[in-house]
C-alpha cells in the first residue's frame, strides 16, 4: 500500500498546479456483504462464512483517452487456514494505466496483495499484468485479464501455484428486467496454474441507484499437484451479496 501511495504523491507533486490536478481525481466505491465470503475467482476467504468487503477506487484522467486507475479491495475476515496466525484484513490493490478508444480498453497494471499479518507460508504476493476489454455496445463486452507473479508469495511445499492467472469474462448489462428492475449478467472462466479453474455465473440487480443485490454460482475445479487433490480447491458455492455504492 505504501508503494502505491508514494506513486500517487510523486504524480501529483510533479505537476505545476497540484490543486487543479487533485480536483480531477474521482473516487467511487462499494460496501458489500457476502453470505459466503468467496470472490469471483473462487477464493474462499473464511471457510464459507459470511463477511464484509470494501471497494475503494480512484480514477485520474490524463487525457480524454488515457487515465490512471487505482483499484483497492479491503476484505475483513478471520483466517482459519494459516496455522496459528490470524489475518484480519487483506488489501488487494491494482494500479493501471488505462487507454480507452472506441470501445476498446487496454490497461497494463501492477497488482499487490497484502495482509495485516503475513504468516511463514508467505501469502502476500505481487503481479504484473494486462487487462483488455472490447465493448460491442454500451451493454455488452468481452474482457481478458492476464497476469504473472513477481514475488515468491504463491509457493507451497516447493510447488509454485498461481504464478500465471488468466480471467475471461462475457458481460451483458440490462439483460432483462425482473419486477421492473434491470438484471445484469456475467459469465466467466478463470484459471491459476497448479491451483484451480473457476467457472462463474453472476446476476446483479439494481434495487435503487445505490443499492444492488447479486447472486452468483462459483464452480471450482482443482488443477495440478496442489489443487487437484485439495478439497478446498474443488468446492462449489452459491453466494448472495448486498452492496451499497457511493
C-alpha positions in Angstrom: 0.0 0.0 0.0 2.9 2.4 0.8 4.3 1.9 -2.7 1.0 2.9 -4.3 0.7 6.0 -2.1 4.3 7.0 -3.0 3.5 6.7 -6.7 0.4 8.9 -6.4 2.3 11.5 -4.4 5.0 11.7 -7.0 2.5 12.0 -9.7 0.5 14.8 -8.1 3.5 16.8 -6.8 5.3 16.7 -10.1 2.5 18.9 -11.6 2.8 22.7 -11.7 -0.8 23.1 -10.5 -1.3 20.5 -7.8 -4.7 21.6 -6.6 -6.1 21.6 -10.1 -4.9 18.1 -10.7 -6.3 16.8 -7.4 -9.7 18.2 -8.3 -9.8 15.9 -11.3 -9.5 12.8 -9.1 -12.7 10.7 -9.0 -13.4 8.5 -6.0 -16.0 5.7 -6.0 -16.6 2.6 -4.0 -19.0 0.0 -2.6 -19.6 -1.7 0.7 -20.6 -5.3 0.2 -21.7 -8.1 2.5 -21.3 -11.7 1.3 -23.4 -14.6 2.5 -20.3 -16.7 1.9 -17.0 -14.8 1.6 -16.0 -16.2 -1.8 -14.8 -13.9 -4.6 -15.4 -14.3 -8.4 -12.1 -16.1 -8.8 -13.2 -18.9 -6.4 -11.1 -17.8 -3.4 -12.8 -18.9 -0.1 -11.6 -16.4 2.5 -13.2 -17.7 5.6 -14.2 -21.4 5.4 -17.6 -20.5 3.8 -18.6 -18.0 6.5 -20.2 -14.5 5.7 -18.2 -11.3 5.8 -17.9 -7.7 4.5 -15.7 -6.2 1.7 -14.9 -2.6 1.0 -14.2 -1.5 -2.6 -12.5 1.9 -2.9 -11.3 3.1 -6.3 -9.6 6.2 -7.6 -9.5 7.4 -11.2 -7.3 10.2 -12.6 -7.8 11.4 -16.2 -4.6 12.3 -18.1 -6.4 12.9 -21.3 -9.7 12.0 -22.9 -8.4 8.5 -23.8 -5.8 7.9 -21.1 -6.3 7.6 -17.4 -4.8 6.2 -14.2 -6.9 3.7 -12.3 -6.2 2.6 -8.7 -8.4 -0.3 -7.5 -8.5 -1.3 -3.8 -10.4 -4.1 -2.2 -10.3 -4.5 1.6 -11.5 -7.9 2.9 -12.3 -8.3 6.6 -12.1 -11.9 7.7 -10.9 -14.2 10.5 -8.5 -16.5 8.7 -8.7 -20.2 9.6 -6.2 -21.6 7.1 -2.8 -20.2 8.0 -1.9 -22.1 11.2 -1.7 -20.2 14.5 -1.6 -16.8 12.8 -4.8 -14.8 12.5 -5.1 -12.4 9.5 -8.0 -10.0 9.9 -7.5 -7.8 6.8 -6.5 -8.4 3.2 -5.8 -5.5 0.9 -5.9 -6.3 -2.8 -4.6 -3.4 -4.9 -4.2 -2.7 -8.6 -2.6 0.3 -10.3 -3.3 0.5 -14.0 -2.6 2.8 -16.9 -5.8 2.6 -18.9 -6.2 3.5 -22.6 -9.8 3.8 -23.9 -10.6 4.3 -27.6 -13.9 3.5 -29.5 -15.0 0.7 -27.1 -11.5 -0.8 -26.7 -9.8 -0.8 -23.3 -6.1 -1.6 -22.9 -4.7 -1.5 -19.4 -1.3 -2.7 -18.2 -1.1 -2.9 -14.5 0.8 -3.8 -11.3 -1.0 -5.7 -8.6 -0.2 -6.4 -4.9 -2.0 -8.5 -2.2 -1.1 -7.6 1.4 -2.3 -8.9 4.8 -2.1 -7.3 8.2 -0.2 -10.5 9.3 1.8 -12.5 6.8 2.5 -16.0 8.1 5.5 -18.1 7.4 3.8 -19.7 4.4 4.0 -16.3 2.7 0.6 -15.4 1.4 1.5 -11.8 0.3 2.2 -11.5 -3.4 2.6 -9.2 -6.3 1.9 -9.5 -10.1 2.3 -7.6 -13.4 -0.5 -8.0 -15.9 -2.6 -6.6 -18.7 -6.4 -6.1 -18.9 -8.2 -6.0 -22.3 -11.9 -5.3 -22.9 -13.9 -4.9 -26.1 -17.4 -3.3 -26.0 -19.8 -4.3 -28.7 -22.3 -1.7 -27.5 -22.9 0.1 -24.2 -24.2 -3.0 -22.5 -22.2 -6.0 -23.9 -18.5 -6.6 -23.7 -15.8 -9.3 -23.5 -12.8 -8.9 -21.2 -9.5 -10.8 -20.8 -7.1 -10.4 -17.8 -3.7 -12.0 -17.7 -1.0 -11.6 -15.0 2.3 -13.2 -13.9 3.7 -13.2 -10.4 6.7 -11.1 -9.4 7.2 -12.4 -5.9 7.5 -15.7 -4.0 4.1 -15.4 -2.4 2.5 -18.3 -4.2 4.8 -21.1 -3.2 3.8 -24.2 -1.2 6.0 -27.3 -0.4 8.3 -26.2 -3.2 5.5 -26.1 -5.8 4.6 -22.7 -7.3 0.9 -22.1 -7.8 -1.0 -19.1 -9.3 2.2 -17.9 -11.0 0.2 -17.2 -14.1 -3.5 -16.3 -13.9 -6.0 -15.5 -16.7 -9.6 -14.4 -16.4 -12.0 -14.4 -19.3 -15.5 -12.7 -19.0 -18.6 -12.0 -21.0 -20.7 -9.2 -19.6 -24.2 -8.1 -20.5 -25.8 -5.2 -18.7 -29.6 -4.9 -18.7 -30.0 -8.5 -19.9 -33.7 -8.5 -18.8 -36.0 -6.9 -16.3 -37.4 -8.6 -13.2 -40.1 -6.8 -11.2 -39.2 -3.7 -13.2 -35.6 -3.9 -12.1 -32.7 -4.4 -14.6 -30.7 -7.6 -14.3 -27.0 -7.6 -15.3 -25.3 -10.8 -16.3 -21.7 -12.0 -16.2 -20.3 -15.4 -17.4 -16.7 -16.1 -16.6 -13.8 -18.6 -16.6 -10.6 -18.1 -14.8 -7.5 -20.3 -14.1 -4.5 -20.2 -11.9 -1.6 -22.5 -12.7 -1.4 -25.6 -10.4 -4.3 -24.3 -8.3 -7.8 -24.2 -9.9 -10.0 -23.4 -12.8 -13.2 -21.4 -12.0 -16.5 -21.2 -13.8 -18.7 -18.4 -12.6 -22.3 -17.3 -13.3 -23.3 -13.9 -11.9 -26.6 -12.0 -11.8 -26.9 -8.5 -10.3 -29.9 -6.3 -9.9 -30.0 -2.6 -9.2 -32.6 -2.2 -6.5 -32.0 1.6 -6.3 -29.3 3.9 -7.7 -27.1 3.0 -4.7 -28.3 -0.5 -3.6 -27.6 -3.7 -5.5 -28.2 -7.4 -4.9 -26.0 -10.1 -6.5 -26.4 -13.9 -6.8 -23.6 -15.9 -8.2 -22.6 -19.5 -8.7 -18.9 -20.4 -8.5 -17.6 -23.8 -9.6 -14.1 -24.6 -8.6 -12.1 -27.3 -10.4 -8.7 -28.1 -8.7 -5.7 -28.1 -11.0 -2.2 -29.6 -10.8 -0.3 -31.2 -7.9 -1.7 -28.7 -5.3 -5.3 -28.0 -6.4 -6.4 -31.4 -7.9 -6.3 -33.2 -4.5 -7.3 -30.3 -2.3 -10.9 -30.3 -1.3 -10.9 -26.5 -0.8 -10.0 -26.0 -4.5 -12.8 -28.2 -5.7 -15.8 -26.7 -3.8 -18.8 -25.1 -5.4 -20.6 -22.1 -4.0 -23.9 -20.2 -4.4 -23.3 -16.8 -2.9 -25.5 -13.7 -2.4 -24.2 -10.2 -2.0 -25.8 -6.9 -0.9 -23.9 -3.8 -1.9 -24.2 -0.1 -1.3 -22.5 2.1 -3.9 -21.1 5.5 -3.1 
